[in-house]
């Protein structure tokens, strides 16, 4: 957990620097990278540590969890190091040192992705927990594994684009390559929180609430893939992508309202 705290602290410090300095949020060398990777990596480590308590234990679980945490920590540390050197952390082969840094990050993320896929398989061997939480864990880990795979694909497509003289961040005219990778990356935090709130507020049909949230996340992911694949900006939707996005919003509204009114009823009972 100390590595998770370290990454979260680093991300928040860089966010505070961004707020105070007013520097650019975009570009290959910006405070965005150490901020987002720090916070995202910290949350992911925290979620993996919590997940291990929900799985049926195996002999090398502690080693596995520690190796994932160390891998993510080193990856984010390398990204942060490159920022403070004033250099791009991704798609940067300018010097042998930069090439080694990028290859190291790629190797680390390949290992972490493989480990996450293995843990996703093991979520079908959970301890005895309530159905809504079990569904949330499985759905969250499946979306996390898929998001990691899309992140690797993003790297490959970015390299192809750069080799062709294009941008490492865009696909086609305006498709944002990192959009599909990030849109459902934190479902492993969102879905268990939804299941926990459903339990705490004693709302009716908690499994349906989690199911609706999962469908919403999947539709958001399909929307992101559609937009990027067609080379369109995230907000430049057509009839098809607009319908997909509308469906994602509608499926997200049901659990949001159910949990909101559940919280109100809970507070009313306590008062």
GIZI-V495041 format. One record per residue. RES is the residue in one letter. SS is DSSP state (alpha for helix, beta for strand, coil for the rest). PHI is phi in whole degrees, -180 to 180 (none if undefined). Layout:
BEGIN
[[RES & SS & PHI] [RES & SS & PHI]]
END
This chain:
BEGIN
[[X & coil & none] [X & alpha & -64] [X & alpha & -68] [X & alpha & -64] [X & alpha & -62] [X & alpha & -61] [X & alpha & -69] [X & alpha & -62] [X & alpha & -64] [X & alpha & -60] [X & alpha & -61] [X & alpha & -69] [X & alpha & -63] [X & alpha & -68] [X & alpha & -65] [X & alpha & -64] [X & alpha & -63] [X & alpha & -61] [X & alpha & -65] [X & alpha & -83] [X & alpha & -87] [X & coil & 67] [X & coil & -78] [X & coil & -70] [X & coil & -91] [X & coil & -110] [X & coil & 102] [X & coil & -69] [X & coil & -124] [X & coil & -149] [X & alpha & -67] [X & alpha & -57] [X & alpha & -67] [X & alpha & -64] [X & alpha & -70] [X & alpha & -69] [X & alpha & -67] [X & alpha & -65] [X & alpha & -67] [X & alpha & -64] [X & alpha & -64] [X & alpha & -62] [X & alpha & -64] [X & alpha & -67] [X & alpha & -61] [X & alpha & -57] [X & alpha & -67] [X & alpha & -65] [X & alpha & -61] [X & alpha & -66] [X & alpha & -58] [X & alpha & -60] [X & coil & -77] [X & coil & -98] [X & beta & -88] [X & coil & -68] [X & coil & -67] [X & coil & -127] [X & coil & -58] [X & coil & -103] [X & alpha & -62] [X & alpha & -63] [X & alpha & -63] [X & alpha & -64] [X & alpha & -62] [X & alpha & -65] [X & alpha & -68] [X & alpha & -65] [X & alpha & -62] [X & alpha & -65] [X & alpha & -60] [X & alpha & -66] [X & alpha & -63] [X & alpha & -66] [X & alpha & -59] [X & alpha & -67] [X & alpha & -62] [X & alpha & -67] [X & alpha & -62] [X & alpha & -66] [X & alpha & -59] [X & alpha & -63] [X & alpha & -60] [X & alpha & -72] [X & coil & -83] [X & coil & 77] [X & coil & -127] [X & coil & -69] [X & coil & -89] [X & coil & -116] [X & coil & 56] [X & coil & -125] [X & coil & -117] [X & coil & -61] [X & coil & -125] [X & alpha & -57] [X & alpha & -65] [X & alpha & -62] [X & alpha & -65] [X & alpha & -65] [X & alpha & -60] [X & alpha & -67] [X & alpha & -65] [X & alpha & -64] [X & alpha & -62] [X & alpha & -64] [X & alpha & -61] [X & alpha & -64] [X & alpha & -71] [X & alpha & -65] [X & alpha & -65] [X & alpha & -61] [X & alpha & -63] [X & alpha & -62] [X & alpha & -65] [X & alpha & -66] [X & alpha & -62] [X & alpha & -64] [X & alpha & -66] [X & alpha & -61] [X & alpha & -60] [X & alpha & -75] [X & alpha & -67] [X & alpha & -88] [X & alpha & -130] [X & beta & -77] [X & coil & -64] [X & coil & -76] [X & coil & -134] [X & coil & -64] [X & alpha & -57] [X & alpha & -64] [X & alpha & -69] [X & alpha & -61] [X & alpha & -64] [X & alpha & -63] [X & alpha & -65] [X & alpha & -65] [X & alpha & -65] [X & alpha & -64] [X & alpha & -71] [X & alpha & -62] [X & alpha & -70] [X & alpha & -65] [X & alpha & -62] [X & alpha & -65] [X & alpha & -64] [X & alpha & -64] [X & alpha & -62] [X & alpha & -67] [X & alpha & -64] [X & alpha & -65] [X & alpha & -62] [X & alpha & -59] [X & alpha & -63] [X & alpha & -63] [X & alpha & -66] [X & alpha & -63] [X & alpha & -64] [X & alpha & -62] [X & alpha & -64] [X & alpha & -65] [X & alpha & -62] [X & coil & -87] [X & coil & 88] [X & coil & -99] [X & coil & -93] [X & coil & -79] [X & coil & -105] [X & beta & -117] [X & beta & -121] [X & coil & 72] [X & coil & -74] [X & coil & -146] [X & beta & -67] [X & beta & -89] [X & coil & -59] [X & alpha & -78] [X & alpha & -60] [X & alpha & -63] [X & alpha & -63] [X & alpha & -93] [X & alpha & -68] [X & coil & -122] [X & coil & -61] [X & coil & -109] [X & alpha & -63] [X & alpha & -69] [X & alpha & -90] [X & alpha & -62] [X & alpha & -65] [X & alpha & -63] [X & alpha & -64] [X & alpha & -61] [X & alpha & -63] [X & alpha & -65] [X & alpha & -64] [X & alpha & -62] [X & alpha & -70] [X & alpha & -66] [X & coil & -92] [X & coil & 54] [X & coil & -74] [X & coil & -74] [X & coil & 57] [X & alpha & -61] [X & alpha & -65] [X & alpha & -64] [X & alpha & -64] [X & alpha & -67] [X & alpha & -59] [X & alpha & -64] [X & alpha & -66] [X & alpha & -63] [X & alpha & -60] [X & alpha & -60] [X & alpha & -63] [X & alpha & -64] [X & alpha & -66] [X & alpha & -60] [X & alpha & -67] [X & alpha & -61] [X & alpha & -60] [X & alpha & -64] [X & alpha & -65] [X & alpha & -62] [X & alpha & -61] [X & alpha & -69] [X & alpha & -60] [X & coil & -87] [X & coil & 72] [X & coil & -103] [X & coil & -63] [X & coil & -58] [X & coil & -110] [X & coil & -98] [X & coil & -88] [X & coil & -108] [X & alpha & -63] [X & alpha & -70] [X & alpha & -67] [X & alpha & -63] [X & alpha & -67] [X & alpha & -63] [X & alpha & -64] [X & alpha & -61] [X & alpha & -64] [X & alpha & -61] [X & alpha & -65] [X & alpha & -63] [X & alpha & -68] [X & alpha & -81] [X & alpha & -67] [X & alpha & -58] [X & alpha & -66] [X & alpha & -62] [X & alpha & -70] [X & alpha & -61] [X & alpha & -72] [X & alpha & -62] [X & alpha & -71] [X & alpha & -64] [X & alpha & -65] [X & alpha & -62] [X & alpha & -64] [X & alpha & -64] [X & alpha & -65] [X & alpha & -66] [X & alpha & -68] [X & alpha & -72] [X & coil & -80]]
END
